[in-house]
Amino acid sequence: MISASNRAIGRWLLAWCGILLALVVIGGITRLTESGLSITQWKPVSGVVPPLTHADWVTEFQRYQQIPEYQELRRGMTLGDFQRIYFWEYLHRLWARLLGLAFALPFLWFVVTKRVRGALAWRLGALLALVGLQGALGWYMVSSGLVDRTDVSQYRLAAHLGLALFIYGFALWTATGLLATDPGSLVPRLRRWTAAYVGWVFVTIVAGAFVAGLNAGQGWNSWPLMSGRFVPAGYAQFAPFWRNLFENPAAAQFHHRWLGFIAMLGAFALAAAALRTPGSSPLARRRAGWLAGMAALQVALGIGTLLLAVPIPLAAVHQFGAVLLLTIALRLLHAFRPSGLTGAGDSPSFPEARP
């Protein structure tokens, strides 16, 4: 039976995961609209107040006019155009601040009221530290595009997204463990396969960050071939070869599209295996079915986004679908835990969280 405190903490974490998911999507839109460099200063506290007067907007616009993105790509844009891109970066930063508060304040309250102590307190404290690190990493990413580049480093963009996904998975796993009521069904083989699948989905999503960072989605808008070829021309044009993995737009799109397609096939295989394996619980079988359906939908969204040359609304839905696929995969992994154990550190419970 779930204690009242575990239930409250678990529900709070699930709600917080929803806030983080929204932040990931807002961040994707910020990148798609090329708005990320519109705010050229990092003011964690005072930055919550946007420009309020015309003079404030002119000052902010003048700061933007000093960076290479404006000078090389957007020279001549109007103040109104600037305000439109500023909106998305401001919303992204404001939502990130709200995310931090939505974690820190309830966590502090749970600690003060002694509803969370010991191992769970340390776990939640680690999550809070990671959220702070993510904020610093976000500015580190933005700063890469303020001096010598016209956009942010694709390496830092991928790191920023990767850490967000890790934080999301960490919080979701903890929440799922606190709220679990099913007995679990340990199937070691399927648990290993599902754990590998979670890793595959994570890598596929991060590979998408390189596609976005290199603007690789704007080219080769056909499926399944790229300009009439399976392996696009120029795939290995950089030396040493490893640079193609992270710096070559053709290679970045090729890898992301086929990583995603293989993820769909893997989801189908996991679903079939879960249905055939006698030890799989009804919950595991349902989640495996959801995984297969979501993977197929995600591939369809990806192909549609590509064929239509990356329309922003569809691309945002595609990014949302990616995190949803990761969510289902993590919950499927949790369903294959040993009987009677929660997903939070594979311990029977969190005795530190009292009713």
VEXDREN-2710 file (C-alpha; in Angstrom, 1 decimal):
% VEXDREN-2710
k/r/px/py/pz
1/MET/0.0/0.0/0.0
2/ILE/1.3/3.4/-0.9
3/SER/1.7/5.8/2.0
4/ALA/0.1/9.2/1.8
5/SER/3.5/10.9/1.7
6/ASN/4.8/8.7/-1.1
7/ARG/1.6/9.4/-3.1
8/ALA/1.9/13.2/-2.6
9/ILE/5.6/13.2/-3.6
10/GLY/5.0/10.9/-6.5
11/ARG/2.2/13.0/-7.9
12/TRP/4.2/16.2/-7.4
13/LEU/7.1/14.7/-9.4
14/LEU/4.8/13.5/-12.2
15/ALA/3.3/17.0/-12.5
16/TRP/6.8/18.5/-12.4
17/CYS/7.8/16.1/-15.3
18/GLY/4.9/17.6/-17.2
19/ILE/6.4/21.1/-16.7
20/LEU/9.8/19.8/-17.8
21/LEU/8.3/18.2/-20.9
22/ALA/6.7/21.6/-21.8
23/LEU/10.1/23.2/-21.4
24/VAL/11.7/20.8/-23.8
25/VAL/9.1/21.5/-26.4
26/ILE/9.4/25.3/-25.8
27/GLY/13.2/24.9/-26.2
28/GLY/12.7/23.1/-29.5
29/ILE/10.5/25.9/-30.8
30/THR/13.1/28.4/-29.7
31/ARG/15.7/26.6/-31.8
32/LEU/13.3/26.1/-34.8
33/THR/12.5/29.9/-34.8
34/GLU/16.2/30.7/-34.3
35/SER/15.3/32.8/-31.3
36/GLY/17.9/31.5/-28.9
37/LEU/20.4/34.3/-29.3
38/SER/17.9/37.2/-29.0
39/ILE/18.7/37.7/-25.3
40/THR/22.5/38.3/-25.0
41/GLN/22.8/38.5/-21.2
42/TRP/22.3/36.1/-18.4
43/LYS/20.5/37.6/-15.5
44/PRO/19.0/34.8/-13.4
45/VAL/17.0/37.1/-11.1
46/SER/16.4/40.4/-12.8
47/GLY/16.0/38.8/-16.2
48/VAL/12.6/37.7/-15.2
49/VAL/11.4/41.2/-16.1
50/PRO/11.1/41.7/-19.9
51/PRO/11.6/45.1/-21.6
52/LEU/8.6/47.3/-20.5
53/THR/9.2/50.5/-22.4
54/HIS/10.1/51.4/-26.0
55/ALA/13.5/52.6/-24.8
56/ASP/14.1/49.2/-23.1
57/TRP/13.3/47.4/-26.3
58/VAL/15.6/49.6/-28.3
59/THR/18.4/48.9/-25.8
60/GLU/17.8/45.2/-26.0
61/PHE/17.7/45.3/-29.8
62/GLN/21.0/47.2/-29.9
63/ARG/22.6/44.5/-27.8
64/TYR/21.4/41.9/-30.3
65/GLN/22.7/44.0/-33.2
66/GLN/26.3/43.5/-31.8
67/ILE/26.4/39.8/-32.3
68/PRO/27.3/37.9/-35.5
69/GLU/23.9/36.4/-36.0
70/TYR/22.4/39.8/-36.6
71/GLN/25.3/41.2/-38.5
72/GLU/25.7/38.3/-40.9
73/LEU/22.1/36.9/-41.2
74/ARG/19.6/39.4/-40.0
75/ARG/20.9/42.8/-40.7
76/GLY/18.0/45.1/-41.4
77/MET/15.4/43.3/-39.3
78/THR/12.8/45.5/-37.7
79/LEU/12.2/46.0/-34.0
80/GLY/8.9/44.1/-34.4
81/ASP/10.8/41.2/-35.9
82/PHE/13.2/41.2/-33.0
83/GLN/10.3/41.2/-30.5
84/ARG/8.9/38.1/-32.1
85/ILE/12.1/36.1/-31.7
86/TYR/12.7/37.6/-28.2
87/PHE/9.3/36.2/-27.1
88/TRP/10.4/32.6/-27.5
89/GLU/13.7/32.9/-25.8
90/TYR/12.1/34.9/-23.0
91/LEU/9.4/32.3/-22.6
92/HIS/12.0/29.5/-22.5
93/ARG/14.0/31.2/-19.8
94/LEU/10.9/32.2/-17.8
95/TRP/9.6/28.6/-17.9
96/ALA/13.0/27.3/-16.8
97/ARG/12.8/29.6/-13.8
98/LEU/9.3/28.4/-13.0
99/LEU/10.5/24.8/-13.3
100/GLY/13.2/25.5/-10.7
101/LEU/10.8/27.0/-8.3
102/ALA/8.3/24.2/-8.9
103/PHE/10.9/21.8/-7.7
104/ALA/12.7/23.7/-5.0
105/LEU/9.7/25.0/-3.0
106/PRO/7.8/21.7/-2.7
107/PHE/11.0/19.9/-2.0
108/LEU/11.9/22.3/0.8
109/TRP/8.4/21.9/2.3
110/PHE/8.6/18.1/2.2
111/VAL/12.0/18.3/4.0
112/VAL/10.8/20.8/6.6
113/THR/7.7/18.7/7.4
114/LYS/9.9/15.6/7.5
115/ARG/7.8/13.8/4.9
116/VAL/11.0/13.1/3.0
117/ARG/14.3/12.1/4.6
118/GLY/17.3/9.8/4.1
119/ALA/17.8/8.2/0.6
120/LEU/14.8/9.9/-1.0
121/ALA/15.9/13.3/0.3
122/TRP/19.4/12.7/-1.2
123/ARG/17.8/11.6/-4.5
124/LEU/15.6/14.7/-4.7
125/GLY/18.5/16.9/-3.7
126/ALA/20.5/15.5/-6.5
127/LEU/17.7/16.3/-8.9
128/LEU/17.6/19.9/-7.6
129/ALA/21.4/20.2/-8.2
130/LEU/21.0/18.9/-11.7
131/VAL/18.3/21.5/-12.4
132/GLY/20.7/24.2/-11.4
133/LEU/23.4/22.7/-13.5
134/GLN/21.0/22.6/-16.5
135/GLY/20.5/26.4/-16.1
136/ALA/24.2/27.0/-16.2
137/LEU/24.6/24.7/-19.2
138/GLY/21.9/26.6/-21.0
139/TRP/23.8/29.9/-20.7
140/TYR/27.0/28.1/-21.7
141/MET/25.2/27.0/-24.8
142/VAL/23.9/30.4/-25.6
143/SER/27.3/32.0/-25.0
144/SER/28.8/29.9/-27.8
145/GLY/26.8/31.9/-30.4
146/LEU/27.5/35.4/-29.2
147/VAL/31.1/36.0/-30.4
148/ASP/32.4/34.0/-33.3
149/ARG/29.4/32.0/-34.6
150/THR/26.0/32.8/-36.0
151/ASP/24.3/30.1/-34.0
152/VAL/24.9/28.0/-30.9
153/SER/27.3/25.1/-30.9
154/GLN/25.5/21.9/-31.8
155/TYR/27.6/20.1/-29.2
156/ARG/26.4/22.3/-26.5
157/LEU/22.8/22.1/-27.8
158/ALA/23.0/18.3/-27.7
159/ALA/24.5/18.4/-24.2
160/HIS/21.7/20.8/-23.0
161/LEU/19.0/18.5/-24.4
162/GLY/20.7/15.4/-23.2
163/LEU/20.9/16.6/-19.6
164/ALA/17.2/17.7/-19.7
165/LEU/16.2/14.2/-20.8
166/PHE/18.4/12.6/-18.1
167/ILE/16.7/14.9/-15.4
168/TYR/13.3/14.0/-16.9
169/GLY/14.0/10.3/-16.8
170/PHE/15.4/10.5/-13.3
171/ALA/12.3/12.3/-12.0
172/LEU/9.9/10.0/-13.9
173/TRP/11.6/6.9/-12.6
174/THR/11.4/8.1/-9.0
175/ALA/7.8/9.1/-9.3
176/THR/6.8/5.8/-10.9
177/GLY/8.5/3.9/-8.1
178/LEU/6.7/5.9/-5.5
179/LEU/3.3/5.4/-7.1
180/ALA/3.7/1.7/-8.2
181/THR/0.9/-0.5/-7.0
182/ASP/1.4/-3.5/-9.4
183/PRO/3.5/-6.4/-8.1
184/GLY/6.1/-6.3/-10.9
185/SER/7.1/-9.1/-13.2
186/LEU/10.8/-9.8/-13.4
187/VAL/11.7/-11.1/-16.9
188/PRO/15.5/-10.6/-17.0
189/ARG/15.8/-11.0/-20.7
190/LEU/13.0/-8.4/-21.5
191/ARG/14.3/-6.1/-18.8
192/ARG/17.8/-6.1/-20.4
193/TRP/16.3/-5.5/-23.9
194/THR/14.1/-2.7/-22.6
195/ALA/17.0/-1.0/-20.8
196/ALA/18.9/-1.1/-24.0
197/TYR/15.9/0.3/-25.9
198/VAL/15.7/3.2/-23.4
199/GLY/19.3/4.0/-24.2
200/TRP/18.6/3.7/-28.0
201/VAL/15.7/6.2/-27.7
202/PHE/17.9/8.6/-25.7
203/VAL/20.7/8.5/-28.3
204/THR/18.1/9.0/-31.1
205/ILE/16.7/12.1/-29.5
206/VAL/20.1/13.5/-28.9
207/ALA/21.0/12.8/-32.5
208/GLY/18.0/14.9/-33.4
209/ALA/19.7/17.8/-31.5
210/PHE/22.6/17.6/-34.0
211/VAL/20.1/17.7/-36.9
212/ALA/18.6/20.9/-35.4
213/GLY/21.9/22.4/-34.5
214/LEU/23.2/21.9/-38.0
215/ASN/19.9/22.9/-39.7
216/ALA/20.1/19.5/-41.4
217/GLY/16.3/19.1/-41.6
218/GLN/16.1/21.8/-44.2
219/GLY/17.8/19.6/-46.8
220/TRP/17.1/16.2/-48.3
221/ASN/13.4/16.5/-47.8
222/SER/12.5/13.1/-49.2
223/TRP/12.0/9.6/-47.8
224/PRO/13.5/7.0/-47.7
225/LEU/16.3/8.2/-50.1
226/MET/18.3/11.3/-49.7
227/SER/18.6/13.1/-53.1
228/GLY/18.0/9.7/-54.8
229/ARG/20.6/7.8/-52.7
230/PHE/20.3/5.7/-49.6
231/VAL/23.7/7.1/-48.2
232/PRO/23.8/10.8/-49.2
233/ALA/26.5/12.3/-51.2
234/GLY/29.1/14.0/-48.9
235/TYR/28.3/11.6/-46.1
236/ALA/32.0/11.2/-45.2
237/GLN/33.4/14.4/-46.5
238/PHE/35.1/15.5/-43.2
239/ALA/38.4/14.1/-41.8
240/PRO/38.9/12.6/-39.4
241/PHE/35.7/10.5/-39.9
242/TRP/34.3/11.1/-36.5
243/ARG/33.6/14.7/-37.3
244/ASN/31.0/13.6/-39.8
245/LEU/28.9/12.2/-36.9
246/PHE/28.6/15.6/-35.3
247/GLU/29.4/18.3/-37.9
248/ASN/28.2/17.0/-41.2
249/PRO/24.5/17.9/-41.9
250/ALA/24.0/15.0/-44.4
251/ALA/25.4/12.5/-42.0
252/ALA/23.5/13.9/-39.0
253/GLN/20.1/13.6/-40.9
254/PHE/21.0/10.1/-42.2
255/HIS/21.8/8.9/-38.7
256/HIS/18.8/10.4/-37.0
257/ARG/16.3/9.1/-39.6
258/TRP/17.6/5.5/-39.4
259/LEU/18.1/5.5/-35.6
260/GLY/14.4/6.5/-35.4
261/PHE/13.3/3.8/-37.9
262/ILE/15.2/1.1/-36.0
263/ALA/13.7/2.4/-32.8
264/MET/10.3/1.6/-34.3
265/LEU/11.3/-1.9/-35.3
266/GLY/12.7/-2.4/-31.8
267/ALA/9.4/-1.3/-30.3
268/PHE/7.6/-3.8/-32.4
269/ALA/10.0/-6.6/-31.4
270/LEU/9.7/-5.7/-27.7
271/ALA/5.9/-5.7/-27.9
272/ALA/5.9/-9.1/-29.7
273/ALA/8.3/-10.6/-27.1
274/ALA/6.2/-9.2/-24.2
275/LEU/3.1/-10.8/-25.6
276/ARG/4.8/-14.2/-26.1
277/THR/6.5/-14.4/-22.8
278/PRO/4.4/-16.1/-20.1
279/GLY/6.1/-14.1/-17.2
280/SER/5.0/-10.7/-18.6
281/SER/2.3/-9.1/-16.5
282/PRO/-0.8/-7.6/-18.1
283/LEU/0.6/-4.1/-17.3
284/ALA/3.9/-4.9/-19.1
285/ARG/2.0/-6.1/-22.1
286/ARG/-0.2/-3.0/-22.2
287/ARG/2.8/-0.7/-22.0
288/ALA/4.7/-2.7/-24.6
289/GLY/1.7/-2.2/-26.9
290/TRP/1.6/1.5/-26.2
291/LEU/5.4/1.6/-27.0
292/ALA/4.9/0.0/-30.4
293/GLY/2.0/2.4/-31.3
294/MET/3.9/5.5/-30.1
295/ALA/7.0/4.4/-32.0
296/ALA/5.0/4.0/-35.2
297/LEU/3.4/7.4/-34.7
298/GLN/6.7/9.0/-34.0
299/VAL/8.2/7.7/-37.2
300/ALA/5.2/9.0/-39.2
301/LEU/5.6/12.4/-37.5
302/GLY/9.3/12.5/-38.3
303/ILE/8.7/11.6/-42.0
304/GLY/6.0/14.2/-42.2
305/THR/8.2/16.8/-40.7
306/LEU/10.9/16.0/-43.2
307/LEU/8.7/15.9/-46.3
308/LEU/7.1/19.3/-45.4
309/ALA/10.6/20.9/-44.8
310/VAL/10.2/21.2/-41.0
311/PRO/7.0/23.2/-40.3
312/ILE/7.4/24.5/-36.8
313/PRO/4.1/23.1/-35.4
314/LEU/4.7/19.6/-36.7
315/ALA/8.3/19.7/-35.7
316/ALA/7.3/20.6/-32.1
317/VAL/4.8/17.8/-32.0
318/HIS/7.6/15.5/-33.2
319/GLN/9.8/16.6/-30.3
320/PHE/6.9/16.1/-27.9
321/GLY/6.4/12.6/-29.3
322/ALA/10.1/11.7/-28.8
323/VAL/9.9/12.5/-25.1
324/LEU/6.6/10.6/-24.9
325/LEU/8.2/7.6/-26.4
326/LEU/11.0/7.8/-23.9
327/THR/8.4/8.0/-21.1
328/ILE/6.6/4.9/-22.2
329/ALA/9.9/3.0/-22.6
330/LEU/10.9/3.9/-19.0
331/ARG/7.6/2.9/-17.7
332/LEU/7.8/-0.4/-19.5
333/LEU/11.3/-1.0/-18.0
334/HIS/9.7/-0.3/-14.6
335/ALA/7.1/-3.0/-15.3
336/PHE/9.8/-5.6/-15.7
337/ARG/11.3/-5.0/-12.2
338/PRO/11.5/-7.8/-9.7
339/SER/8.2/-8.5/-8.0
340/GLY/7.4/-6.3/-5.1
341/LEU/10.1/-3.7/-5.8
342/THR/9.6/-0.1/-6.7
343/GLY/11.6/1.6/-9.5
344/ALA/13.2/4.1/-7.1
345/GLY/16.6/2.5/-6.7
346/ASP/15.1/-1.0/-6.8
347/SER/14.4/-0.8/-3.1
348/PRO/11.2/-2.2/-1.6
349/SER/10.1/1.3/-0.5
350/PHE/11.2/4.7/0.8
351/PRO/10.7/4.2/4.5
352/GLU/11.9/7.8/5.0
353/ALA/8.7/9.2/3.5
354/ARG/6.3/8.9/6.4
355/PRO/2.5/9.4/6.2
END
